[in-house]
Amino acid sequence: MDSHYQPHPIDTADTNMPNELKLLAEQIARNVHEVWAKGRIDEGWTYGVKRDDQRKKHPCLVPYEELTETEKEYDRRTSQETIKVILKLGFTISKATSKEKE
């Protein structure tokens, strides 16, 4: 492993997320947790009060609603930064109308 690695994420500090995308960000945060939890469970992990890598126990293997606000914020940051980088790169995000979904 290279100990000189310096991450350089795209700077989104000057990118504002429109209010209409905040609900989307929360839905993505919830899904981020669901994807992570499914992956862990598929690997044999189960709920445990304390994290134990040897016994594959993790306290965050609960529904999103039961996570602490600190844990939810981790997922929210991931989703918000994802949306902001999409916007920073010049893409637009719009909700399809019911006709477009058909």
Biotite code that builds the C-alpha atoms (Angstrom):
import biotite.structure as struc

atoms = struc.array([
    struc.Atom([0.000, 0.000, 0.000], chain_id="A", res_id=1, res_name="MET", atom_name="CA", element="C"),
    struc.Atom([1.316, 3.444, -0.944], chain_id="A", res_id=2, res_name="ASP", atom_name="CA", element="C"),
    struc.Atom([1.529, 5.603, 2.182], chain_id="A", res_id=3, res_name="SER", atom_name="CA", element="C"),
    struc.Atom([1.983, 8.700, 0.025], chain_id="A", res_id=4, res_name="HIS", atom_name="CA", element="C"),
    struc.Atom([-1.538, 8.619, -1.353], chain_id="A", res_id=5, res_name="TYR", atom_name="CA", element="C"),
    struc.Atom([-3.199, 12.034, -1.157], chain_id="A", res_id=6, res_name="GLN", atom_name="CA", element="C"),
    struc.Atom([-6.917, 12.044, -2.017], chain_id="A", res_id=7, res_name="PRO", atom_name="CA", element="C"),
    struc.Atom([-8.068, 14.877, -4.274], chain_id="A", res_id=8, res_name="HIS", atom_name="CA", element="C"),
    struc.Atom([-11.858, 14.860, -4.376], chain_id="A", res_id=9, res_name="PRO", atom_name="CA", element="C"),
    struc.Atom([-13.590, 17.323, -6.666], chain_id="A", res_id=10, res_name="ILE", atom_name="CA", element="C"),
    struc.Atom([-14.076, 20.559, -4.735], chain_id="A", res_id=11, res_name="ASP", atom_name="CA", element="C"),
    struc.Atom([-17.802, 21.147, -4.401], chain_id="A", res_id=12, res_name="THR", atom_name="CA", element="C"),
    struc.Atom([-17.596, 23.930, -1.807], chain_id="A", res_id=13, res_name="ALA", atom_name="CA", element="C"),
    struc.Atom([-18.941, 26.438, -4.336], chain_id="A", res_id=14, res_name="ASP", atom_name="CA", element="C"),
    struc.Atom([-21.771, 24.143, -5.470], chain_id="A", res_id=15, res_name="THR", atom_name="CA", element="C"),
    struc.Atom([-25.139, 24.646, -3.825], chain_id="A", res_id=16, res_name="ASN", atom_name="CA", element="C"),
    struc.Atom([-27.660, 21.883, -3.757], chain_id="A", res_id=17, res_name="MET", atom_name="CA", element="C"),
    struc.Atom([-31.105, 23.192, -4.700], chain_id="A", res_id=18, res_name="PRO", atom_name="CA", element="C"),
    struc.Atom([-33.828, 22.676, -2.075], chain_id="A", res_id=19, res_name="ASN", atom_name="CA", element="C"),
    struc.Atom([-35.798, 20.438, -4.421], chain_id="A", res_id=20, res_name="GLU", atom_name="CA", element="C"),
    struc.Atom([-32.904, 17.932, -4.349], chain_id="A", res_id=21, res_name="LEU", atom_name="CA", element="C"),
    struc.Atom([-32.731, 17.679, -0.552], chain_id="A", res_id=22, res_name="LYS", atom_name="CA", element="C"),
    struc.Atom([-35.428, 15.002, -0.434], chain_id="A", res_id=23, res_name="LEU", atom_name="CA", element="C"),
    struc.Atom([-33.524, 13.127, -3.148], chain_id="A", res_id=24, res_name="LEU", atom_name="CA", element="C"),
    struc.Atom([-30.355, 13.387, -1.043], chain_id="A", res_id=25, res_name="ALA", atom_name="CA", element="C"),
    struc.Atom([-32.150, 11.832, 1.941], chain_id="A", res_id=26, res_name="GLU", atom_name="CA", element="C"),
    struc.Atom([-33.541, 9.039, -0.237], chain_id="A", res_id=27, res_name="GLN", atom_name="CA", element="C"),
    struc.Atom([-30.046, 8.353, -1.584], chain_id="A", res_id=28, res_name="ILE", atom_name="CA", element="C"),
    struc.Atom([-28.618, 8.383, 1.966], chain_id="A", res_id=29, res_name="ALA", atom_name="CA", element="C"),
    struc.Atom([-31.187, 5.782, 3.006], chain_id="A", res_id=30, res_name="ARG", atom_name="CA", element="C"),
    struc.Atom([-30.303, 3.666, -0.047], chain_id="A", res_id=31, res_name="ASN", atom_name="CA", element="C"),
    struc.Atom([-26.558, 4.005, 0.642], chain_id="A", res_id=32, res_name="VAL", atom_name="CA", element="C"),
    struc.Atom([-27.218, 2.479, 4.058], chain_id="A", res_id=33, res_name="HIS", atom_name="CA", element="C"),
    struc.Atom([-29.418, -0.263, 2.588], chain_id="A", res_id=34, res_name="GLU", atom_name="CA", element="C"),
    struc.Atom([-26.775, -1.211, 0.000], chain_id="A", res_id=35, res_name="VAL", atom_name="CA", element="C"),
    struc.Atom([-24.044, -1.239, 2.667], chain_id="A", res_id=36, res_name="TRP", atom_name="CA", element="C"),
    struc.Atom([-26.179, -3.302, 5.077], chain_id="A", res_id=37, res_name="ALA", atom_name="CA", element="C"),
    struc.Atom([-27.167, -5.815, 2.385], chain_id="A", res_id=38, res_name="LYS", atom_name="CA", element="C"),
    struc.Atom([-23.528, -6.259, 1.426], chain_id="A", res_id=39, res_name="GLY", atom_name="CA", element="C"),
    struc.Atom([-22.542, -6.900, 5.036], chain_id="A", res_id=40, res_name="ARG", atom_name="CA", element="C"),
    struc.Atom([-25.411, -9.324, 5.611], chain_id="A", res_id=41, res_name="ILE", atom_name="CA", element="C"),
    struc.Atom([-24.547, -11.144, 2.358], chain_id="A", res_id=42, res_name="ASP", atom_name="CA", element="C"),
    struc.Atom([-20.990, -11.494, 3.747], chain_id="A", res_id=43, res_name="GLU", atom_name="CA", element="C"),
    struc.Atom([-22.336, -13.122, 6.919], chain_id="A", res_id=44, res_name="GLY", atom_name="CA", element="C"),
    struc.Atom([-22.416, -10.098, 9.234], chain_id="A", res_id=45, res_name="TRP", atom_name="CA", element="C"),
    struc.Atom([-25.160, -9.761, 11.851], chain_id="A", res_id=46, res_name="THR", atom_name="CA", element="C"),
    struc.Atom([-26.232, -7.122, 14.336], chain_id="A", res_id=47, res_name="TYR", atom_name="CA", element="C"),
    struc.Atom([-24.109, -6.701, 17.443], chain_id="A", res_id=48, res_name="GLY", atom_name="CA", element="C"),
    struc.Atom([-24.119, -4.023, 20.132], chain_id="A", res_id=49, res_name="VAL", atom_name="CA", element="C"),
    struc.Atom([-20.388, -3.501, 19.525], chain_id="A", res_id=50, res_name="LYS", atom_name="CA", element="C"),
    struc.Atom([-18.482, -3.892, 16.279], chain_id="A", res_id=51, res_name="ARG", atom_name="CA", element="C"),
    struc.Atom([-16.525, -7.120, 16.229], chain_id="A", res_id=52, res_name="ASP", atom_name="CA", element="C"),
    struc.Atom([-14.733, -7.848, 12.951], chain_id="A", res_id=53, res_name="ASP", atom_name="CA", element="C"),
    struc.Atom([-13.738, -11.369, 14.030], chain_id="A", res_id=54, res_name="GLN", atom_name="CA", element="C"),
    struc.Atom([-17.340, -12.377, 14.819], chain_id="A", res_id=55, res_name="ARG", atom_name="CA", element="C"),
    struc.Atom([-18.781, -10.209, 12.009], chain_id="A", res_id=56, res_name="LYS", atom_name="CA", element="C"),
    struc.Atom([-20.995, -8.156, 14.315], chain_id="A", res_id=57, res_name="LYS", atom_name="CA", element="C"),
    struc.Atom([-21.923, -4.527, 13.623], chain_id="A", res_id=58, res_name="HIS", atom_name="CA", element="C"),
    struc.Atom([-24.174, -2.084, 15.518], chain_id="A", res_id=59, res_name="PRO", atom_name="CA", element="C"),
    struc.Atom([-25.295, -0.316, 12.328], chain_id="A", res_id=60, res_name="CYS", atom_name="CA", element="C"),
    struc.Atom([-27.052, -3.355, 10.894], chain_id="A", res_id=61, res_name="LEU", atom_name="CA", element="C"),
    struc.Atom([-30.413, -1.807, 11.697], chain_id="A", res_id=62, res_name="VAL", atom_name="CA", element="C"),
    struc.Atom([-32.994, 0.058, 9.587], chain_id="A", res_id=63, res_name="PRO", atom_name="CA", element="C"),
    struc.Atom([-31.944, 3.574, 8.581], chain_id="A", res_id=64, res_name="TYR", atom_name="CA", element="C"),
    struc.Atom([-34.528, 5.085, 10.951], chain_id="A", res_id=65, res_name="GLU", atom_name="CA", element="C"),
    struc.Atom([-32.797, 3.398, 13.902], chain_id="A", res_id=66, res_name="GLU", atom_name="CA", element="C"),
    struc.Atom([-29.322, 4.743, 13.116], chain_id="A", res_id=67, res_name="LEU", atom_name="CA", element="C"),
    struc.Atom([-27.891, 7.470, 15.305], chain_id="A", res_id=68, res_name="THR", atom_name="CA", element="C"),
    struc.Atom([-27.898, 10.951, 13.795], chain_id="A", res_id=69, res_name="GLU", atom_name="CA", element="C"),
    struc.Atom([-24.093, 10.667, 13.538], chain_id="A", res_id=70, res_name="THR", atom_name="CA", element="C"),
    struc.Atom([-24.405, 7.548, 11.384], chain_id="A", res_id=71, res_name="GLU", atom_name="CA", element="C"),
    struc.Atom([-27.167, 9.104, 9.269], chain_id="A", res_id=72, res_name="LYS", atom_name="CA", element="C"),
    struc.Atom([-24.959, 12.161, 8.700], chain_id="A", res_id=73, res_name="GLU", atom_name="CA", element="C"),
    struc.Atom([-22.205, 9.917, 7.292], chain_id="A", res_id=74, res_name="TYR", atom_name="CA", element="C"),
    struc.Atom([-24.657, 8.580, 4.682], chain_id="A", res_id=75, res_name="ASP", atom_name="CA", element="C"),
    struc.Atom([-26.069, 12.069, 4.061], chain_id="A", res_id=76, res_name="ARG", atom_name="CA", element="C"),
    struc.Atom([-22.622, 13.511, 3.372], chain_id="A", res_id=77, res_name="ARG", atom_name="CA", element="C"),
    struc.Atom([-22.014, 10.750, 0.842], chain_id="A", res_id=78, res_name="THR", atom_name="CA", element="C"),
    struc.Atom([-25.310, 11.397, -0.938], chain_id="A", res_id=79, res_name="SER", atom_name="CA", element="C"),
    struc.Atom([-25.025, 15.181, -0.842], chain_id="A", res_id=80, res_name="GLN", atom_name="CA", element="C"),
    struc.Atom([-21.472, 15.156, -2.177], chain_id="A", res_id=81, res_name="GLU", atom_name="CA", element="C"),
    struc.Atom([-22.550, 12.776, -4.941], chain_id="A", res_id=82, res_name="THR", atom_name="CA", element="C"),
    struc.Atom([-25.329, 15.133, -6.015], chain_id="A", res_id=83, res_name="ILE", atom_name="CA", element="C"),
    struc.Atom([-23.042, 18.162, -5.777], chain_id="A", res_id=84, res_name="LYS", atom_name="CA", element="C"),
    struc.Atom([-20.323, 16.551, -7.916], chain_id="A", res_id=85, res_name="VAL", atom_name="CA", element="C"),
    struc.Atom([-22.930, 15.634, -10.552], chain_id="A", res_id=86, res_name="ILE", atom_name="CA", element="C"),
    struc.Atom([-23.998, 19.283, -10.657], chain_id="A", res_id=87, res_name="LEU", atom_name="CA", element="C"),
    struc.Atom([-20.387, 20.549, -10.572], chain_id="A", res_id=88, res_name="LYS", atom_name="CA", element="C"),
    struc.Atom([-19.589, 18.423, -13.628], chain_id="A", res_id=89, res_name="LEU", atom_name="CA", element="C"),
    struc.Atom([-22.366, 20.172, -15.536], chain_id="A", res_id=90, res_name="GLY", atom_name="CA", element="C"),
    struc.Atom([-25.087, 17.548, -15.399], chain_id="A", res_id=91, res_name="PHE", atom_name="CA", element="C"),
    struc.Atom([-28.640, 18.342, -14.456], chain_id="A", res_id=92, res_name="THR", atom_name="CA", element="C"),
    struc.Atom([-30.963, 16.311, -12.279], chain_id="A", res_id=93, res_name="ILE", atom_name="CA", element="C"),
    struc.Atom([-34.670, 16.361, -12.948], chain_id="A", res_id=94, res_name="SER", atom_name="CA", element="C"),
    struc.Atom([-37.538, 14.178, -11.921], chain_id="A", res_id=95, res_name="LYS", atom_name="CA", element="C"),
    struc.Atom([-39.226, 12.341, -14.787], chain_id="A", res_id=96, res_name="ALA", atom_name="CA", element="C"),
    struc.Atom([-42.896, 12.967, -15.303], chain_id="A", res_id=97, res_name="THR", atom_name="CA", element="C"),
    struc.Atom([-45.240, 10.007, -15.119], chain_id="A", res_id=98, res_name="SER", atom_name="CA", element="C"),
    struc.Atom([-45.429, 9.949, -18.953], chain_id="A", res_id=99, res_name="LYS", atom_name="CA", element="C"),
    struc.Atom([-41.615, 9.762, -19.224], chain_id="A", res_id=100, res_name="GLU", atom_name="CA", element="C"),
    struc.Atom([-41.534, 6.786, -16.825], chain_id="A", res_id=101, res_name="LYS", atom_name="CA", element="C"),
    struc.Atom([-43.809, 4.705, -19.093], chain_id="A", res_id=102, res_name="GLU", atom_name="CA", element="C"),
])
